[in-house]
Amino acid sequence: MPTYVTLSHFTEQGIKSIKDTVKRSEAFKKAAKEAGITVKEILWTHGEHDLVTVVEGPEEAVAALGLGVAKLGNITSQTLRAFTAAEMEKILTKVS
């Protein structure tokens, strides 16, 4: 199953309701599960990004979930396709 890492920033709206961030993460996990996505980790961070999320799931389901979260207006995000060592080994066999 493909892995995705999402780097997120709180919007002004998200900061105003920051006390609900853990509650929102639980709602995210529930929506992800219903979409066939496994949430591996949600981390709140200091620095350039406010949240780092790691999920596994089908590409279209992950894209739809991301759009649904964006529509809520609490965060903006960038999603990156990530590869395990085994996946990278397979990719490297195709490098000439």
DRENPA-3360 file (N, C-alpha, C; in nm, 2 decimals, always signed):
BEGIN
1 = MPTYVTLS = +0.09/-0.12/+0.00/+0.00/+0.00/+0.00/+0.09/+0.12/+0.00 ~ +0.06/+0.22/-0.09/+0.15/+0.34/-0.09/+0.14/+0.42/+0.04 ~ +0.26/+0.48/+0.08/+0.27/+0.56/+0.20/+0.28/+0.71/+0.16 ~ +0.22/+0.79/+0.24/+0.22/+0.94/+0.21/+0.25/+1.01/+0.34 ~ +0.33/+1.11/+0.33/+0.37/+1.20/+0.44/+0.31/+1.34/+0.41 ~ +0.23/+1.39/+0.50/+0.17/+1.52/+0.48/+0.23/+1.62/+0.58 ~ +0.28/+1.73/+0.53/+0.33/+1.84/+0.61/+0.22/+1.95/+0.62 ~ +0.18/+1.99/+0.73/+0.07/+2.08/+0.74/+0.10/+2.21/+0.83;
9 = HFTEQGIK = +0.03/+2.31/+0.80/+0.03/+2.44/+0.88/-0.11/+2.47/+0.92 ~ -0.12/+2.52/+1.04/-0.25/+2.57/+1.09/-0.28/+2.70/+1.02 ~ -0.41/+2.71/+0.98/-0.46/+2.84/+0.92/-0.49/+2.93/+1.04 ~ -0.53/+3.05/+1.02/-0.58/+3.14/+1.12/-0.70/+3.07/+1.19 ~ -0.79/+3.01/+1.12/-0.90/+2.95/+1.17/-0.86/+2.83/+1.26 ~ -0.76/+2.75/+1.22/-0.71/+2.64/+1.29/-0.65/+2.68/+1.42 ~ -0.58/+2.79/+1.42/-0.51/+2.85/+1.55/-0.62/+2.89/+1.64 ~ -0.72/+2.96/+1.59/-0.83/+3.01/+1.68/-0.90/+2.90/+1.75;
17 = SIKDTVKR = -0.90/+2.78/+1.69/-0.97/+2.67/+1.76/-0.87/+2.56/+1.79 ~ -0.75/+2.60/+1.83/-0.64/+2.51/+1.85/-0.67/+2.40/+1.96 ~ -0.75/+2.44/+2.06/-0.78/+2.35/+2.16/-0.86/+2.22/+2.11 ~ -0.91/+2.23/+1.99/-0.98/+2.12/+1.93/-0.89/+2.03/+1.84 ~ -0.76/+2.06/+1.83/-0.68/+2.00/+1.74/-0.67/+1.84/+1.76 ~ -0.67/+1.80/+1.88/-0.66/+1.65/+1.91/-0.79/+1.59/+1.87 ~ -0.90/+1.66/+1.90/-1.04/+1.61/+1.87/-1.05/+1.60/+1.71 ~ -1.00/+1.70/+1.64/-1.00/+1.70/+1.50/-0.92/+1.58/+1.44;
25 = SEAFKKAA = -0.81/+1.55/+1.51/-0.72/+1.44/+1.46/-0.80/+1.31/+1.48 ~ -0.88/+1.29/+1.58/-0.96/+1.17/+1.60/-1.06/+1.16/+1.49 ~ -1.12/+1.27/+1.45/-1.22/+1.27/+1.34/-1.15/+1.23/+1.21 ~ -1.03/+1.28/+1.19/-0.95/+1.25/+1.07/-0.92/+1.10/+1.07 ~ -0.88/+1.04/+1.18/-0.85/+0.90/+1.18/-0.98/+0.82/+1.15 ~ -1.09/+0.86/+1.20/-1.22/+0.79/+1.17/-1.25/+0.80/+1.02 ~ -1.24/+0.92/+0.96/-1.27/+0.94/+0.82/-1.17/+0.86/+0.74 ~ -1.04/+0.85/+0.78/-0.94/+0.78/+0.70/-0.98/+0.63/+0.70;
33 = KEAGITVK = -1.01/+0.58/+0.82/-1.05/+0.44/+0.83/-1.16/+0.40/+0.74 ~ -1.27/+0.49/+0.74/-1.38/+0.47/+0.66/-1.35/+0.47/+0.51 ~ -1.24/+0.54/+0.47/-1.20/+0.55/+0.33/-1.09/+0.44/+0.30 ~ -1.06/+0.35/+0.39/-0.97/+0.24/+0.36/-0.82/+0.29/+0.37 ~ -0.80/+0.39/+0.45/-0.67/+0.45/+0.47/-0.62/+0.42/+0.62 ~ -0.50/+0.38/+0.63/-0.44/+0.36/+0.77/-0.36/+0.48/+0.81 ~ -0.39/+0.54/+0.92/-0.31/+0.65/+0.98/-0.20/+0.59/+1.06 ~ -0.08/+0.60/+1.02/+0.03/+0.54/+1.09/+0.08/+0.64/+1.20;
41 = EILWTHGE = +0.07/+0.77/+1.18/+0.12/+0.86/+1.28/+0.06/+1.00/+1.25 ~ +0.03/+1.07/+1.36/+0.00/+1.22/+1.35/+0.09/+1.28/+1.46 ~ +0.17/+1.37/+1.42/+0.27/+1.44/+1.51/+0.25/+1.59/+1.50 ~ +0.24/+1.65/+1.62/+0.24/+1.80/+1.63/+0.39/+1.84/+1.64 ~ +0.43/+1.94/+1.56/+0.57/+1.97/+1.56/+0.60/+2.12/+1.58 ~ +0.72/+2.15/+1.62/+0.77/+2.29/+1.63/+0.85/+2.31/+1.50 ~ +0.86/+2.44/+1.46/+0.94/+2.47/+1.34/+0.86/+2.51/+1.22 ~ +0.91/+2.47/+1.11/+0.85/+2.51/+0.98/+0.71/+2.46/+0.96;
49 = HDLVTVVE = +0.68/+2.34/+1.01/+0.55/+2.28/+1.00/+0.48/+2.25/+1.13 ~ +0.35/+2.26/+1.14/+0.28/+2.24/+1.26/+0.24/+2.09/+1.29 ~ +0.22/+2.02/+1.18/+0.18/+1.88/+1.19/+0.25/+1.80/+1.08 ~ +0.28/+1.67/+1.12/+0.33/+1.58/+1.02/+0.24/+1.45/+1.03 ~ +0.18/+1.41/+0.92/+0.09/+1.29/+0.92/+0.15/+1.19/+0.83 ~ +0.15/+1.06/+0.87/+0.19/+0.95/+0.78/+0.07/+0.86/+0.77 ~ +0.03/+0.83/+0.64/-0.08/+0.74/+0.61/-0.04/+0.64/+0.51 ~ -0.11/+0.54/+0.50/-0.10/+0.44/+0.39/-0.24/+0.41/+0.34;
57 = GPEEAVAA = -0.25/+0.42/+0.20/-0.37/+0.39/+0.14/-0.37/+0.41/-0.01 ~ -0.48/+0.38/-0.08/-0.48/+0.40/-0.22/-0.47/+0.55/-0.26 ~ -0.41/+0.58/-0.37/-0.38/+0.71/-0.41/-0.51/+0.80/-0.41 ~ -0.61/+0.75/-0.48/-0.73/+0.83/-0.50/-0.80/+0.86/-0.36 ~ -0.80/+0.76/-0.27/-0.86/+0.77/-0.14/-0.78/+0.87/-0.06 ~ -0.65/+0.87/-0.07/-0.57/+0.97/+0.01/-0.59/+1.11/-0.05 ~ -0.60/+1.12/-0.18/-0.62/+1.25/-0.24/-0.76/+1.31/-0.20 ~ -0.86/+1.22/-0.20/-1.00/+1.27/-0.16/-1.00/+1.31/-0.01;
65 = LGLGVAKL = -0.94/+1.23/+0.07/-0.93/+1.26/+0.21/-0.86/+1.40/+0.23 ~ -0.75/+1.42/+0.17/-0.68/+1.54/+0.18/-0.76/+1.66/+0.13 ~ -0.84/+1.65/+0.03/-0.92/+1.76/-0.02/-1.04/+1.78/+0.08 ~ -1.09/+1.68/+0.14/-1.19/+1.69/+0.24/-1.14/+1.77/+0.36 ~ -1.02/+1.74/+0.40/-0.96/+1.81/+0.52/-0.93/+1.95/+0.48 ~ -0.88/+1.98/+0.36/-0.85/+2.11/+0.32/-0.98/+2.20/+0.32 ~ -1.09/+2.14/+0.28/-1.22/+2.21/+0.27/-1.27/+2.26/+0.41 ~ -1.22/+2.19/+0.52/-1.26/+2.23/+0.65/-1.20/+2.36/+0.69;
73 = GNITSQTL = -1.08/+2.40/+0.63/-1.02/+2.53/+0.66/-0.93/+2.54/+0.78 ~ -0.90/+2.43/+0.85/-0.81/+2.44/+0.97/-0.66/+2.43/+0.94 ~ -0.63/+2.37/+0.82/-0.49/+2.35/+0.79/-0.47/+2.37/+0.64 ~ -0.35/+2.40/+0.60/-0.30/+2.39/+0.46/-0.20/+2.28/+0.46 ~ -0.18/+2.21/+0.36/-0.08/+2.10/+0.36/-0.02/+2.07/+0.23 ~ +0.09/+2.00/+0.24/+0.16/+1.94/+0.12/+0.18/+1.79/+0.15 ~ +0.13/+1.71/+0.05/+0.14/+1.57/+0.07/+0.25/+1.51/-0.03 ~ +0.33/+1.43/+0.03/+0.45/+1.37/-0.04/+0.43/+1.22/-0.05;
81 = RAFTAAEM = +0.46/+1.16/-0.16/+0.46/+1.01/-0.17/+0.59/+0.97/-0.11 ~ +0.58/+0.87/-0.02/+0.70/+0.82/+0.04/+0.72/+0.68/+0.00 ~ +0.85/+0.63/+0.01/+0.88/+0.49/-0.03/+0.96/+0.42/+0.08 ~ +0.92/+0.30/+0.11/+1.00/+0.22/+0.20/+1.13/+0.17/+0.14 ~ +1.22/+0.12/+0.22/+1.34/+0.07/+0.16/+1.32/-0.04/+0.06 ~ +1.22/-0.13/+0.08/+1.19/-0.23/-0.02/+1.14/-0.17/-0.15 ~ +1.06/-0.07/-0.14/+1.01/-0.01/-0.26/+1.12/+0.06/-0.33 ~ +1.21/+0.13/-0.26/+1.32/+0.20/-0.32/+1.42/+0.10/-0.39;
89 = EKILTKVS = +1.44/-0.02/-0.33/+1.52/-0.12/-0.39/+1.46/-0.16/-0.53 ~ +1.33/-0.18/-0.53/+1.27/-0.21/-0.66/+1.28/-0.10/-0.76 ~ +1.27/+0.02/-0.72/+1.28/+0.14/-0.81/+1.42/+0.14/-0.86 ~ +1.52/+0.12/-0.77/+1.66/+0.13/-0.81/+1.70/+0.02/-0.92 ~ +1.63/-0.09/-0.92/+1.66/-0.19/-1.03/+1.63/-0.14/-1.17 ~ +1.55/-0.03/-1.17/+1.51/+0.03/-1.30/+1.60/+0.15/-1.34 ~ +1.69/+0.18/-1.26/+1.78/+0.29/-1.29/+1.89/+0.24/-1.38 ~ +1.92/+0.31/-1.49/+2.02/+0.26/-1.58/+2.16/+0.33/-1.55;
% end
